[in-house]
């Protein structure tokens, strides 16, 4: 890497760091937590062999779990799931605070299970079993 490229990278890093430092603490906390939830779920929602998390779309898109009133779900006909981008004009609605809290509590437990020690196959199985509860719960919701 030449010196000019090096200093441009450092300059961009410093600018980004300064912008983040100027953000309110609550925004930073929400951004970090949203990224953790989205990273955890996207790996399972985009699984080609089996879907553990109901998601309508070609690939997982960012969900703002930190704002429960902004979690959009839709009815794609085959199942009800998260739907961050409704390109198909499916029936849609936002989760209520209570529904969002329930979904997030299931995800919290799945995240906890995924971080326990032990046999990897057992950890994966228990995590995926817990996440299927999100699938099952969302199928009980009405979207009109």
C-alpha positions in Angstrom: 0.0 0.0 0.0 1.5 3.3 -0.9 1.7 6.2 1.5 -1.2 8.2 0.0 -3.5 5.2 0.1 -2.5 4.5 3.7 -3.2 8.1 4.8 -6.5 8.1 3.0 -7.6 5.0 4.7 -6.5 6.4 8.1 -8.2 9.7 7.3 -11.4 7.9 6.4 -11.2 5.8 9.6 -10.6 8.9 11.7 -13.5 10.7 10.1 -15.8 7.7 10.7 -14.6 7.4 14.2 -15.3 11.1 14.8 -18.8 10.8 13.4 -19.6 7.8 15.6 -18.2 9.7 18.6 -20.7 12.5 18.0 -23.7 10.1 17.9 -25.9 9.7 21.0 -25.0 6.7 23.2 -28.5 5.3 22.7 -28.2 5.3 18.9 -24.8 3.5 19.1 -26.2 0.9 21.5 -29.1 0.2 19.2 -26.9 0.0 16.1 -24.6 -2.5 17.8 -27.4 -4.7 19.1 -29.3 -4.6 15.8 -26.1 -5.7 14.0 -25.7 -8.6 16.5 -29.3 -9.8 16.0 -29.2 -9.4 12.2 -25.9 -11.2 11.9 -27.2 -14.1 14.1 -30.5 -14.5 12.3 -29.3 -13.9 8.7 -27.1 -16.9 8.8 -30.2 -19.1 9.6 -32.8 -17.2 7.6 -30.7 -17.5 4.4 -29.9 -21.2 4.9 -30.5 -23.0 1.6 -31.3 -26.4 3.1 -33.8 -25.4 5.8 -35.3 -22.1 6.9 -35.2 -21.7 10.7 -36.5 -18.1 10.7 -39.4 -17.1 8.5 -38.3 -14.4 6.1 -40.0 -13.3 2.9 -37.4 -12.2 0.3 -34.5 -13.4 -1.6 -32.1 -12.7 1.2 -32.2 -11.3 4.8 -32.4 -7.5 5.0 -31.7 -5.5 8.1 -34.4 -5.4 10.7 -34.5 -2.7 13.4 -34.9 -5.0 16.5 -34.1 -2.0 18.7 -37.4 -0.3 17.6 -40.1 -3.0 18.1 -42.7 -0.9 16.4 -40.8 -1.0 13.1 -40.6 -4.8 12.7 -42.5 -5.5 9.5 -44.1 -8.9 8.8 -45.9 -10.1 5.8 -48.1 -12.9 4.5 -46.4 -14.4 1.4 -49.1 -17.0 1.0 -46.9 -20.0 2.1 -46.0 -18.5 5.5 -46.0 -15.4 7.6 -42.5 -13.9 8.2 -40.3 -10.9 8.5 -40.5 -8.8 5.4 -38.2 -5.8 5.3 -38.9 -5.1 1.6 -42.4 -5.8 0.2 -41.7 -5.9 -3.6 -44.7 -8.2 -4.1 -47.4 -6.2 -2.5 -48.2 -8.9 0.0 -50.4 -8.1 3.0 -48.2 -6.6 5.7 -48.2 -5.1 9.1 -45.9 -4.2 12.0 -45.5 -6.4 15.0 -47.1 -5.0 18.2 -44.8 -4.3 21.1 -46.0 -7.4 22.8 -45.5 -9.6 19.7 -42.0 -8.1 19.1 -41.1 -8.7 22.7 -42.1 -12.4 22.4 -40.2 -12.8 19.2 -37.1 -11.1 20.6 -37.2 -13.2 23.7 -37.1 -16.4 21.6 -34.2 -15.0 19.7 -32.4 -14.1 22.9 -32.7 -17.6 24.1 -31.5 -19.0 20.8 -28.5 -16.7 21.0 -27.8 -17.9 24.5 -28.0 -21.5 23.4 -25.7 -20.9 20.5 -23.0 -19.6 22.9 -23.0 -22.5 25.3 -20.1 -24.9 25.4 -20.2 -28.5 24.5 -20.8 -30.6 21.4 -21.2 -28.4 18.3 -23.9 -30.6 16.7 -25.9 -30.4 20.0 -25.5 -26.7 20.2 -26.6 -26.2 16.6 -29.6 -28.5 17.1 -30.8 -26.8 20.3 -30.3 -23.3 18.7 -32.2 -24.3 15.6 -35.0 -25.9 17.6 -35.4 -22.7 19.6 -35.5 -20.6 16.4 -38.2 -22.8 15.0 -40.3 -21.4 17.8 -40.1 -18.0 16.0 -41.4 -19.7 12.8 -44.2 -21.4 14.7 -45.2 -18.3 16.6 -45.3 -16.1 13.5 -47.7 -18.5 11.8 -50.3 -17.8 14.6 -50.3 -14.1 13.7 -52.9 -12.5 11.5 -51.8 -10.2 8.6 -54.6 -8.6 6.7 
